[in-house]
Amino acid sequence: MPKHLKATYLADQEYLLEETRGTKLYYFPGPLLWTLIWGVLALLSAHVAYNNIPDWGTWTQWVSLNQWTHSTSASMFVTLTYTILFIIGLLWLVVRYMRWISTVYAVSSRRVIVQKGIFGRDFDEIPVTQVRGVDVHQSFVQRILGYGTIHVSSEGGTRLGNEDWRGIPKPFRFQKHIEDATQNLSNPSYPPATAPAAPPAPPR
């Protein structure tokens, strides 16, 4: 049974081969690092403008630029700038989280599917008989972290077939499932598709 994809979207005699969300390693490191850096700078610099916040000594003087300006109003402006950048990082995290949780990539025995939305759902699909190629791109860092970008080329140049699906974990496994489904349906001598057998129950 699907964990993320809406189960009722699958037709009779259609079974799921793979489903995934983008990896967290693609969506979250950038905004997390941004938020952490500006949050720390805002905290270190805040004492010059707000005395009830702990003083970090030399760090406070340097980060708030008070070492050079010797102006409380200038240090307040610097702290406000850091705080705004910190808030931008929080909003960036929220946007990335919504994108991560709302998008599911799946391949079934008949279709390649992208499901989008949280409360409402939008489904885009490519019948596997129209798939003409599946390309995978991985940078050196992405290869180490185990994710990449998938591009599915389709007959007719549909919108879904022109998109890059970024941050897909184990992209070569996803690519293999698409190619296997395409081969199975396009090969008339291939036996009718059946759902993979469930793993045996563990002994009691």
C-alpha positions in Angstrom: 0.0 0.0 0.0 1.2 3.5 -0.8 2.5 5.5 2.2 2.4 9.0 0.5 0.5 8.6 -2.7 -3.2 8.6 -2.5 -4.1 4.9 -2.8 -7.4 5.4 -4.6 -5.5 7.0 -7.5 -4.2 3.6 -8.5 -6.4 1.7 -11.0 -7.4 -1.9 -10.7 -4.6 -4.3 -11.5 -2.1 -1.4 -11.1 0.5 -1.7 -8.4 3.1 0.7 -7.0 6.8 0.1 -7.7 8.3 3.1 -6.0 7.3 6.2 -4.3 9.4 8.9 -2.6 9.6 12.5 -1.5 12.7 14.5 -2.2 15.5 13.9 0.3 15.8 16.2 3.3 19.5 16.6 2.4 18.4 18.6 -0.6 15.7 20.7 0.9 17.0 21.7 4.4 20.8 22.2 4.7 20.8 25.6 3.0 18.0 27.3 5.0 19.2 25.7 8.2 22.7 27.0 7.8 21.5 30.4 6.8 19.1 30.6 9.8 21.8 29.3 12.3 24.4 31.8 11.1 22.2 34.9 11.2 20.6 33.8 14.5 23.9 33.5 16.2 25.1 36.8 14.9 21.9 38.5 16.1 22.3 37.0 19.5 26.0 37.9 19.8 25.4 41.5 18.7 22.2 42.2 20.7 23.8 43.3 24.0 25.0 46.6 22.7 21.4 47.6 21.9 19.6 45.6 24.6 21.5 45.4 28.0 19.3 42.6 29.3 20.8 40.2 26.8 24.1 38.6 27.8 27.4 40.3 26.8 29.8 38.1 24.9 32.7 40.4 25.4 35.0 40.9 22.3 32.6 38.9 20.2 29.7 41.3 20.9 31.9 44.3 20.1 33.1 42.9 16.8 29.8 41.4 15.5 27.8 44.5 16.3 30.5 46.7 14.6 30.7 48.7 17.8 34.4 48.2 17.7 34.5 50.7 14.9 31.3 52.8 15.0 31.2 53.3 18.8 27.5 54.1 18.3 24.6 52.4 20.0 22.2 53.4 17.2 24.5 51.9 14.6 24.8 48.7 16.6 21.0 48.5 16.9 20.7 48.8 13.2 23.2 46.0 12.7 21.3 43.8 15.2 18.1 44.6 13.4 19.6 43.6 10.1 20.8 40.3 11.5 17.4 39.6 13.0 15.6 40.3 9.7 18.0 37.9 7.9 17.3 35.3 10.6 13.5 35.7 10.1 14.0 35.3 6.3 15.8 32.0 7.1 12.8 30.9 9.2 10.4 31.7 6.3 12.7 29.9 3.9 12.6 26.8 6.1 8.8 26.9 6.2 8.6 27.2 2.4 11.1 24.3 1.9 9.2 22.2 4.4 5.9 22.8 2.5 7.5 21.9 -0.8 9.1 18.8 0.7 5.9 17.5 2.3 3.6 18.4 -0.5 5.4 16.6 -3.4 5.5 12.9 -4.0 7.2 11.1 -6.9 6.0 7.7 -7.8 6.2 5.0 -10.5 3.6 2.3 -10.9 3.3 -0.6 -13.3 1.5 1.7 -15.7 2.4 5.4 -15.0 5.0 7.8 -13.7 3.2 10.1 -11.3 3.9 13.4 -9.5 1.4 14.2 -6.7 1.4 17.8 -5.3 -0.5 19.4 -2.6 -1.4 19.0 1.1 -5.1 19.7 1.6 -6.0 19.6 -2.1 -4.2 17.2 -4.5 -3.0 17.7 -8.0 -1.8 14.7 -10.0 0.4 14.8 -13.1 1.3 11.6 -14.9 3.1 10.1 -17.9 1.9 6.6 -19.1 5.0 4.4 -19.1 4.3 3.6 -22.8 5.1 7.3 -23.6 8.4 7.4 -21.7 11.3 7.8 -24.1 14.2 8.1 -21.7 15.1 8.6 -18.1 18.2 10.7 -17.4 20.0 11.0 -14.0 22.4 13.7 -13.0 24.5 13.7 -9.8 27.2 16.1 -8.8 30.1 14.8 -6.8 28.5 15.9 -3.5 25.1 14.5 -4.4 26.7 11.2 -5.3 28.2 11.0 -1.8 24.9 12.0 -0.2 22.9 9.5 -2.3 20.5 11.7 -4.2 20.3 13.4 -7.6 18.1 14.9 -10.4 15.9 12.9 -12.7 14.6 14.0 -16.0 11.9 11.9 -17.8 11.6 12.5 -21.5 8.1 11.7 -22.8 6.4 11.4 -26.2 4.6 14.6 -27.0 6.7 16.8 -24.8 4.2 17.1 -21.9 4.9 19.6 -19.1 5.7 16.8 -16.7 8.2 15.4 -19.2 10.0 18.7 -19.3 10.6 19.1 -15.6 13.7 18.2 -13.6 12.9 16.3 -10.4 15.5 17.4 -7.9 16.6 15.8 -4.7 15.4 12.3 -5.5 17.0 9.8 -3.1 18.6 6.7 -4.8 17.8 8.1 -8.3 19.2 5.1 -10.2 16.8 2.8 -8.4 14.0 5.1 -9.4 15.3 5.1 -12.9 15.4 1.3 -13.0 11.8 1.0 -11.9 10.6 3.4 -14.7 12.6 1.5 -17.3 11.4 -1.9 -16.0 7.7 -0.8 -16.1 8.3 0.6 -19.7 9.9 -2.6 -20.8 7.2 -4.8 -19.3 4.3 -3.0 -20.9 6.0 -2.6 -24.3 7.0 -6.3 -24.5 4.0 -8.4 -25.6 5.7 -11.6 -24.7 6.1 -10.5 -21.1 3.7 -12.2 -18.7 0.9 -10.1 -17.2 2.0 -7.8 -14.4 1.3 -8.9 -10.9 2.0 -7.1 -7.6 5.3 -8.1 -5.9 4.9 -10.7 -3.3 4.8 -9.6 0.3 7.8 -10.5 2.4 7.2 -13.5 4.7 6.0 -12.9 8.2 8.8 -13.2 10.8 8.7 -16.4 12.9 7.2 -16.1 16.4 
